[in-house]
Amino acid sequence: MSKFPLQARALAVALCLGVLAGGPAAAQNARPVAAAGTTVRIDNFVFGPTALTVPVGTTVTWVNRDDIPHSVVADDKAFKSKVLDTDGQFSFTFTKPGEYGYFCGLHPHMTGKVIVKAG
């Protein structure tokens, strides 16, 4: 197993294919690569990172790496995932600046925050 995280390996592959260097043919056929820092891991009853700062328009993806189900619920109900089993994912695109607190609907002591900054 490589010592590099999956996102870093995907970025390296994309660079080798010329996707990020502007290769038009490669870009048409490539799958999108999530920008670094847009993924929140759910592991050992913790959201990580606990606080994430992103620009408006960013899609954040939560991935359950725990061996039990979790969910993601915004404090203000702006978003709510279904129950996520192991390796389950939920994504939400933040279109307005602000601070979005959230918690696990099954384990309310688990909390996190996304801070969305205007461009």
MOVEN-V996798 format. One line per field, one symbol per residue. burial: I if it has 24 or more other ideal C-beta (glycine too) atoms within 12 Angstrom, else O. Layout:
burial = ???
This chain:
burial = OOOOOOOOOIOOOIOOOOOOOOOOOOOOOOOOOIOOOIIIIIOOOOIOOOOIOIOOOIIIIIIIIIOOOIIIIIOOOOIOIOOIOOOOIIOIOIOOOOOIIIIIIOOOOIIIIIOIOOO
